[in-house]
Amino acid sequence: MKYLFVVLSFLVFSCQNDQNRNRLDQEKMAEILVDIHLDEVKISSMEIISPDTNLLLYHELEKATLKKHDVDSASFVKSFNSYVREPKDFIELYERVNEMMKDRKKLNENSRR
């Protein structure tokens, strides 16, 4: 019985490591998330009344963003879920997303001057 527990523990931990190894690195993931959040801002600023139209537009912008970063949607979703399962990694990821958003905001403000 003791050996069964050891073997099962090993399998569980090895599967988790494989999932983390196959996920997108933090910098790439942060770049994609920044673009996706900016797409969401674009859509919300359009003040489209129909939720269906909003969703359709969001999916089209998301596809374009993933294509821009040369990432397929399955890899993105798997990576995102992997970060969600690791709260420390997820917090670090969104700290990086926030830094990138601040940097883009500064660039945008400086280009207007």
C-alpha positions as CSV (number, residue, x, y, z in Angstrom):
1,M,0.0,0.0,0.0
2,K,2.9,2.3,0.8
3,Y,4.4,1.7,-2.6
4,L,1.1,2.5,-4.3
5,F,1.0,5.9,-2.6
6,V,4.6,6.7,-3.6
7,V,4.0,5.7,-7.3
8,L,0.7,7.7,-7.5
9,S,2.5,10.7,-5.9
10,F,5.3,10.5,-8.4
11,L,2.8,10.3,-11.3
12,V,0.8,13.3,-10.1
13,F,3.9,15.5,-9.6
14,S,5.5,14.4,-12.9
15,C,2.3,15.3,-14.8
16,Q,2.3,18.7,-13.3
17,N,5.9,19.4,-14.3
18,D,5.1,18.3,-17.9
19,Q,2.2,20.8,-18.0
20,N,4.4,23.6,-16.8
21,R,7.2,22.7,-19.2
22,N,4.8,22.9,-22.2
23,R,3.2,26.2,-21.3
24,L,4.2,29.5,-23.0
25,D,6.9,31.4,-21.2
26,Q,5.8,34.2,-18.9
27,E,7.0,37.0,-21.2
28,K,5.2,35.7,-24.3
29,M,2.1,35.0,-22.3
30,A,2.1,38.5,-20.8
31,E,2.5,40.0,-24.3
32,I,-0.5,38.1,-25.6
33,L,-2.6,39.0,-22.5
34,V,-1.8,42.7,-22.9
35,D,-3.0,42.6,-26.5
36,I,-6.1,40.7,-25.5
37,H,-6.9,43.2,-22.7
38,L,-6.4,46.1,-25.1
39,D,-8.7,44.4,-27.6
40,E,-11.3,44.2,-24.8
41,V,-10.9,47.9,-24.2
42,K,-11.4,48.6,-27.9
43,I,-14.6,46.6,-27.9
44,S,-16.0,48.2,-24.7
45,S,-15.3,51.7,-26.1
46,M,-17.4,50.9,-29.2
47,E,-20.6,50.8,-27.0
48,I,-22.1,48.0,-29.1
49,I,-25.5,47.1,-27.6
50,S,-25.7,43.5,-28.8
51,P,-23.8,41.0,-26.6
52,D,-23.6,38.6,-29.6
53,T,-21.9,41.2,-31.7
54,N,-19.4,42.0,-28.8
55,L,-18.6,38.3,-28.5
56,L,-18.2,37.8,-32.2
57,L,-15.9,40.8,-32.4
58,Y,-13.9,39.7,-29.4
59,H,-13.3,36.2,-30.9
60,E,-12.1,37.8,-34.2
61,L,-9.7,40.1,-32.4
62,E,-8.5,37.3,-30.2
63,K,-7.8,35.1,-33.3
64,A,-5.8,38.0,-34.9
65,T,-3.9,38.5,-31.7
66,L,-2.9,34.9,-31.4
67,K,-1.9,34.8,-35.1
68,K,0.2,37.9,-34.5
69,H,2.1,36.1,-31.7
70,D,2.2,32.9,-33.7
71,V,0.3,30.9,-31.1
72,D,-2.6,28.6,-31.6
73,S,-5.7,28.8,-29.4
74,A,-5.2,25.4,-27.8
75,S,-1.7,26.3,-26.7
76,F,-2.9,29.6,-25.3
77,V,-5.7,28.0,-23.3
78,K,-3.5,25.2,-22.0
79,S,-0.9,27.7,-20.9
80,F,-3.4,30.0,-19.3
81,N,-5.0,27.1,-17.4
82,S,-1.5,26.1,-16.3
83,Y,-0.8,29.5,-14.9
84,V,-4.2,29.6,-13.1
85,R,-3.4,26.3,-11.3
86,E,-0.2,27.8,-10.0
87,P,-1.3,30.9,-8.0
88,K,2.3,32.2,-7.5
89,D,3.0,32.0,-11.2
90,F,-0.3,33.6,-12.1
91,I,0.3,36.5,-9.8
92,E,3.8,37.0,-11.3
93,L,2.3,36.8,-14.8
94,Y,-0.2,39.5,-14.1
95,E,2.4,41.7,-12.4
96,R,4.3,41.5,-15.7
97,V,1.1,42.3,-17.6
98,N,0.5,45.4,-15.4
99,E,4.1,46.5,-16.0
100,M,3.7,46.1,-19.8
101,M,0.4,48.0,-19.7
102,K,2.0,50.9,-17.8
103,D,4.9,51.0,-20.3
104,R,2.5,51.0,-23.3
105,K,0.5,53.8,-21.7
106,K,3.7,55.9,-21.2
107,L,4.7,55.3,-24.8
108,N,1.2,56.3,-26.0
109,E,1.3,59.5,-23.9
110,N,4.8,60.4,-25.1
111,S,3.8,59.9,-28.8
112,R,0.9,62.3,-28.4
113,R,3.2,65.2,-27.4
